[in-house]
């Protein structure tokens, strides 16, 4: 612009005074004034005073809108807007590259809203659908990861409870084991571990004195290792007690299949006498295989129901046991043809003909 002014002055000085000079159209007064403001704005930009420069540019557009300089200002402002829009759009691309789709959407919408007439705004508008789809997919993946994490945490909590139950069960602390198994079932009812815990609960014994009383109608003597039917032959186990009437049955006709075992048998007299429980403690139990001189004649001693409870057996383990004679498979050596029998009314044993009617309780080796 300054070069144009110099040329104008040179022409004015060299042309004869008598000859009239008409200024070219591009050097109109408005153009000159616009050029002057434009140069001031450029100087301010060099001095990093962009805000003040902007005022001059706006002044040009307001006062001299039809000048070439105004056109240049508009072009300059459009280019600046495009640059700003592109800068924001580049941030959107960077956010997309690091899969921060939410931030990328923020930048794209900023371009569209702040710089609506720019090329970057058009590009950002086209980008929105892809980013929204990518964000939805990312959110779905995040939700899946969170769900998996929650599931893993829940499974770990289930496993911890179940392991504690197993530990208590191994220590034969069945009350605490039952609490933990039940906790698994109550808190995580739809888990496979809850199904395993429920199965455990269904078969978890109750420790009563020296016995492990199982809900399937069997009882394990932890001293002898023998497993007994909790009901006498003829009775039925209903899950909590013995129902029906015990009756005499030949051992051969008694069922040998019960609670998943098929090796039930008649006990020996030594095995049968271990069931005798003397509540007066004289003695509390009779030991298998030991020779008790007073056992055959006295049993628990005293008067049943007065000096000790009868039947002479742990009734919580063996409910509704008749206080009568029970059959063993041990022969009486001193009386050939007779067999040993045991009376749970007094807790003593004797011998008699195997043809007489006796009650039967079957046993199996616990292993």
Secondary structure as a PSIPRED ss2 file (coil, helix, strand):
# PSIPRED VFORMAT (PSIPRED V4.0)

   1 X C   1.000  0.000  0.000
   2 X H   0.000  1.000  0.000
   3 X H   0.000  1.000  0.000
   4 X H   0.000  1.000  0.000
   5 X H   0.000  1.000  0.000
   6 X H   0.000  1.000  0.000
   7 X H   0.000  1.000  0.000
   8 X H   0.000  1.000  0.000
   9 X H   0.000  1.000  0.000
  10 X H   0.000  1.000  0.000
  11 X H   0.000  1.000  0.000
  12 X H   0.000  1.000  0.000
  13 X H   0.000  1.000  0.000
  14 X H   0.000  1.000  0.000
  15 X C   1.000  0.000  0.000
  16 X C   1.000  0.000  0.000
  17 X C   1.000  0.000  0.000
  18 X C   1.000  0.000  0.000
  19 X C   1.000  0.000  0.000
  20 X C   1.000  0.000  0.000
  21 X C   1.000  0.000  0.000
  22 X C   1.000  0.000  0.000
  23 X C   1.000  0.000  0.000
  24 X C   1.000  0.000  0.000
  25 X H   0.000  1.000  0.000
  26 X H   0.000  1.000  0.000
  27 X H   0.000  1.000  0.000
  28 X C   1.000  0.000  0.000
  29 X H   0.000  1.000  0.000
  30 X H   0.000  1.000  0.000
  31 X H   0.000  1.000  0.000
  32 X H   0.000  1.000  0.000
  33 X H   0.000  1.000  0.000
  34 X H   0.000  1.000  0.000
  35 X H   0.000  1.000  0.000
  36 X H   0.000  1.000  0.000
  37 X H   0.000  1.000  0.000
  38 X H   0.000  1.000  0.000
  39 X H   0.000  1.000  0.000
  40 X H   0.000  1.000  0.000
  41 X H   0.000  1.000  0.000
  42 X H   0.000  1.000  0.000
  43 X H   0.000  1.000  0.000
  44 X H   0.000  1.000  0.000
  45 X H   0.000  1.000  0.000
  46 X H   0.000  1.000  0.000
  47 X C   1.000  0.000  0.000
  48 X C   1.000  0.000  0.000
  49 X C   1.000  0.000  0.000
  50 X H   0.000  1.000  0.000
  51 X H   0.000  1.000  0.000
  52 X H   0.000  1.000  0.000
  53 X H   0.000  1.000  0.000
  54 X H   0.000  1.000  0.000
  55 X H   0.000  1.000  0.000
  56 X H   0.000  1.000  0.000
  57 X H   0.000  1.000  0.000
  58 X H   0.000  1.000  0.000
  59 X H   0.000  1.000  0.000
  60 X H   0.000  1.000  0.000
  61 X H   0.000  1.000  0.000
  62 X H   0.000  1.000  0.000
  63 X H   0.000  1.000  0.000
  64 X C   1.000  0.000  0.000
  65 X C   1.000  0.000  0.000
  66 X C   1.000  0.000  0.000
  67 X C   1.000  0.000  0.000
  68 X H   0.000  1.000  0.000
  69 X H   0.000  1.000  0.000
  70 X H   0.000  1.000  0.000
  71 X H   0.000  1.000  0.000
  72 X H   0.000  1.000  0.000
  73 X H   0.000  1.000  0.000
  74 X H   0.000  1.000  0.000
  75 X H   0.000  1.000  0.000
  76 X H   0.000  1.000  0.000
  77 X H   0.000  1.000  0.000
  78 X H   0.000  1.000  0.000
  79 X H   0.000  1.000  0.000
  80 X H   0.000  1.000  0.000
  81 X H   0.000  1.000  0.000
  82 X H   0.000  1.000  0.000
  83 X H   0.000  1.000  0.000
  84 X H   0.000  1.000  0.000
  85 X H   0.000  1.000  0.000
  86 X H   0.000  1.000  0.000
  87 X H   0.000  1.000  0.000
  88 X H   0.000  1.000  0.000
  89 X H   0.000  1.000  0.000
  90 X H   0.000  1.000  0.000
  91 X H   0.000  1.000  0.000
  92 X H   0.000  1.000  0.000
  93 X H   0.000  1.000  0.000
  94 X H   0.000  1.000  0.000
  95 X H   0.000  1.000  0.000
  96 X H   0.000  1.000  0.000
  97 X H   0.000  1.000  0.000
  98 X C   1.000  0.000  0.000
  99 X C   1.000  0.000  0.000
 100 X C   1.000  0.000  0.000
 101 X H   0.000  1.000  0.000
 102 X H   0.000  1.000  0.000
 103 X H   0.000  1.000  0.000
 104 X H   0.000  1.000  0.000
 105 X H   0.000  1.000  0.000
 106 X H   0.000  1.000  0.000
 107 X H   0.000  1.000  0.000
 108 X H   0.000  1.000  0.000
 109 X H   0.000  1.000  0.000
 110 X H   0.000  1.000  0.000
 111 X H   0.000  1.000  0.000
 112 X H   0.000  1.000  0.000
 113 X H   0.000  1.000  0.000
 114 X H   0.000  1.000  0.000
 115 X C   1.000  0.000  0.000
 116 X C   1.000  0.000  0.000
 117 X C   1.000  0.000  0.000
 118 X C   1.000  0.000  0.000
 119 X H   0.000  1.000  0.000
 120 X H   0.000  1.000  0.000
 121 X H   0.000  1.000  0.000
 122 X H   0.000  1.000  0.000
 123 X H   0.000  1.000  0.000
 124 X H   0.000  1.000  0.000
 125 X H   0.000  1.000  0.000
 126 X H   0.000  1.000  0.000
 127 X H   0.000  1.000  0.000
 128 X H   0.000  1.000  0.000
 129 X H   0.000  1.000  0.000
 130 X H   0.000  1.000  0.000
 131 X H   0.000  1.000  0.000
 132 X H   0.000  1.000  0.000
 133 X H   0.000  1.000  0.000
 134 X H   0.000  1.000  0.000
 135 X H   0.000  1.000  0.000
 136 X H   0.000  1.000  0.000
 137 X H   0.000  1.000  0.000
 138 X H   0.000  1.000  0.000
 139 X H   0.000  1.000  0.000
 140 X H   0.000  1.000  0.000
 141 X H   0.000  1.000  0.000
 142 X H   0.000  1.000  0.000
 143 X H   0.000  1.000  0.000
 144 X H   0.000  1.000  0.000
 145 X H   0.000  1.000  0.000
 146 X H   0.000  1.000  0.000
 147 X H   0.000  1.000  0.000
 148 X H   0.000  1.000  0.000
 149 X H   0.000  1.000  0.000
 150 X H   0.000  1.000  0.000
 151 X H   0.000  1.000  0.000
 152 X H   0.000  1.000  0.000
 153 X H   0.000  1.000  0.000
 154 X H   0.000  1.000  0.000
 155 X H   0.000  1.000  0.000
 156 X H   0.000  1.000  0.000
 157 X H   0.000  1.000  0.000
 158 X H   0.000  1.000  0.000
 159 X H   0.000  1.000  0.000
 160 X H   0.000  1.000  0.000
 161 X H   0.000  1.000  0.000
 162 X H   0.000  1.000  0.000
 163 X H   0.000  1.000  0.000
 164 X H   0.000  1.000  0.000
 165 X H   0.000  1.000  0.000
 166 X H   0.000  1.000  0.000
 167 X H   0.000  1.000  0.000
 168 X H   0.000  1.000  0.000
 169 X H   0.000  1.000  0.000
 170 X H   0.000  1.000  0.000
 171 X C   1.000  0.000  0.000
 172 X C   1.000  0.000  0.000
 173 X C   1.000  0.000  0.000
 174 X H   0.000  1.000  0.000
 175 X H   0.000  1.000  0.000
 176 X H   0.000  1.000  0.000
 177 X H   0.000  1.000  0.000
 178 X H   0.000  1.000  0.000
 179 X H   0.000  1.000  0.000
 180 X H   0.000  1.000  0.000
 181 X H   0.000  1.000  0.000
 182 X H   0.000  1.000  0.000
 183 X H   0.000  1.000  0.000
 184 X H   0.000  1.000  0.000
 185 X H   0.000  1.000  0.000
 186 X H   0.000  1.000  0.000
 187 X H   0.000  1.000  0.000
 188 X C   1.000  0.000  0.000
 189 X C   1.000  0.000  0.000
 190 X C   1.000  0.000  0.000
 191 X C   1.000  0.000  0.000
 192 X H   0.000  1.000  0.000
 193 X H   0.000  1.000  0.000
 194 X H   0.000  1.000  0.000
 195 X H   0.000  1.000  0.000
 196 X H   0.000  1.000  0.000
 197 X H   0.000  1.000  0.000
 198 X H   0.000  1.000  0.000
 199 X H   0.000  1.000  0.000
 200 X H   0.000  1.000  0.000
 201 X H   0.000  1.000  0.000
 202 X H   0.000  1.000  0.000
 203 X H   0.000  1.000  0.000
 204 X C   1.000  0.000  0.000
 205 X C   1.000  0.000  0.000
 206 X E   0.000  0.000  1.000
 207 X E   0.000  0.000  1.000
 208 X E   0.000  0.000  1.000
 209 X C   1.000  0.000  0.000
 210 X C   1.000  0.000  0.000
 211 X E   0.000  0.000  1.000
 212 X E   0.000  0.000  1.000
 213 X E   0.000  0.000  1.000
 214 X C   1.000  0.000  0.000
 215 X C   1.000  0.000  0.000
 216 X C   1.000  0.000  0.000
 217 X C   1.000  0.000  0.000
 218 X E   0.000  0.000  1.000
 219 X E   0.000  0.000  1.000
 220 X E   0.000  0.000  1.000
 221 X E   0.000  0.000  1.000
 222 X C   1.000  0.000  0.000
 223 X C   1.000  0.000  0.000
 224 X C   1.000  0.000  0.000
 225 X C   1.000  0.000  0.000
 226 X E   0.000  0.000  1.000
 227 X E   0.000  0.000  1.000
 228 X E   0.000  0.000  1.000
 229 X E   0.000  0.000  1.000
 230 X C   1.000  0.000  0.000
 231 X C   1.000  0.000  0.000
 232 X C   1.000  0.000  0.000
 233 X C   1.000  0.000  0.000
 234 X C   1.000  0.000  0.000
 235 X C   1.000  0.000  0.000
 236 X E   0.000  0.000  1.000
 237 X E   0.000  0.000  1.000
 238 X C   1.000  0.000  0.000
 239 X C   1.000  0.000  0.000
 240 X C   1.000  0.000  0.000
 241 X C   1.000  0.000  0.000
 242 X E   0.000  0.000  1.000
 243 X E   0.000  0.000  1.000
 244 X C   1.000  0.000  0.000
 245 X C   1.000  0.000  0.000
 246 X C   1.000  0.000  0.000
 247 X C   1.000  0.000  0.000
 248 X C   1.000  0.000  0.000
 249 X C   1.000  0.000  0.000
 250 X C   1.000  0.000  0.000
 251 X C   1.000  0.000  0.000
 252 X C   1.000  0.000  0.000
 253 X C   1.000  0.000  0.000
 254 X C   1.000  0.000  0.000
 255 X C   1.000  0.000  0.000
 256 X C   1.000  0.000  0.000
 257 X C   1.000  0.000  0.000
 258 X E   0.000  0.000  1.000
 259 X C   1.000  0.000  0.000
 260 X C   1.000  0.000  0.000
 261 X E   0.000  0.000  1.000
 262 X C   1.000  0.000  0.000
 263 X C   1.000  0.000  0.000
 264 X C   1.000  0.000  0.000
 265 X E   0.000  0.000  1.000
 266 X E   0.000  0.000  1.000
 267 X C   1.000  0.000  0.000
 268 X C   1.000  0.000  0.000
 269 X H   0.000  1.000  0.000
 270 X H   0.000  1.000  0.000
 271 X H   0.000  1.000  0.000
 272 X H   0.000  1.000  0.000
 273 X H   0.000  1.000  0.000
 274 X C   1.000  0.000  0.000
 275 X C   1.000  0.000  0.000
 276 X C   1.000  0.000  0.000
 277 X E   0.000  0.000  1.000
 278 X C   1.000  0.000  0.000
 279 X C   1.000  0.000  0.000
 280 X C   1.000  0.000  0.000
 281 X C   1.000  0.000  0.000
 282 X C   1.000  0.000  0.000
 283 X C   1.000  0.000  0.000
 284 X C   1.000  0.000  0.000
 285 X E   0.000  0.000  1.000
 286 X C   1.000  0.000  0.000
 287 X C   1.000  0.000  0.000
 288 X C   1.000  0.000  0.000
 289 X C   1.000  0.000  0.000
 290 X C   1.000  0.000  0.000
 291 X C   1.000  0.000  0.000
 292 X C   1.000  0.000  0.000
 293 X C   1.000  0.000  0.000
 294 X C   1.000  0.000  0.000
 295 X H   0.000  1.000  0.000
 296 X H   0.000  1.000  0.000
 297 X H   0.000  1.000  0.000
 298 X H   0.000  1.000  0.000
 299 X C   1.000  0.000  0.000
 300 X C   1.000  0.000  0.000
 301 X C   1.000  0.000  0.000
 302 X C   1.000  0.000  0.000
 303 X C   1.000  0.000  0.000
 304 X E   0.000  0.000  1.000
 305 X C   1.000  0.000  0.000
 306 X C   1.000  0.000  0.000
 307 X C   1.000  0.000  0.000
 308 X E   0.000  0.000  1.000
 309 X C   1.000  0.000  0.000
 310 X C   1.000  0.000  0.000
 311 X C   1.000  0.000  0.000
 312 X C   1.000  0.000  0.000
 313 X C   1.000  0.000  0.000
 314 X C   1.000  0.000  0.000
 315 X C   1.000  0.000  0.000
 316 X C   1.000  0.000  0.000
 317 X C   1.000  0.000  0.000
 318 X C   1.000  0.000  0.000
 319 X C   1.000  0.000  0.000
 320 X C   1.000  0.000  0.000
 321 X C   1.000  0.000  0.000
 322 X C   1.000  0.000  0.000
 323 X C   1.000  0.000  0.000
 324 X C   1.000  0.000  0.000
 325 X E   0.000  0.000  1.000
 326 X E   0.000  0.000  1.000
 327 X E   0.000  0.000  1.000
 328 X E   0.000  0.000  1.000
 329 X E   0.000  0.000  1.000
 330 X E   0.000  0.000  1.000
 331 X E   0.000  0.000  1.000
 332 X C   1.000  0.000  0.000
 333 X C   1.000  0.000  0.000
 334 X C   1.000  0.000  0.000
 335 X C   1.000  0.000  0.000
 336 X C   1.000  0.000  0.000
 337 X C   1.000  0.000  0.000
 338 X E   0.000  0.000  1.000
 339 X E   0.000  0.000  1.000
 340 X E   0.000  0.000  1.000
 341 X E   0.000  0.000  1.000
 342 X E   0.000  0.000  1.000
 343 X E   0.000  0.000  1.000
 344 X C   1.000  0.000  0.000
 345 X C   1.000  0.000  0.000
 346 X C   1.000  0.000  0.000
 347 X C   1.000  0.000  0.000
 348 X E   0.000  0.000  1.000
 349 X E   0.000  0.000  1.000
 350 X E   0.000  0.000  1.000
 351 X E   0.000  0.000  1.000
 352 X E   0.000  0.000  1.000
 353 X E   0.000  0.000  1.000
 354 X C   1.000  0.000  0.000
 355 X C   1.000  0.000  0.000
 356 X C   1.000  0.000  0.000
 357 X C   1.000  0.000  0.000
 358 X C   1.000  0.000  0.000
 359 X E   0.000  0.000  1.000
 360 X C   1.000  0.000  0.000
 361 X C   1.000  0.000  0.000
 362 X E   0.000  0.000  1.000
 363 X E   0.000  0.000  1.000
 364 X E   0.000  0.000  1.000
 365 X E   0.000  0.000  1.000
 366 X C   1.000  0.000  0.000
 367 X C   1.000  0.000  0.000
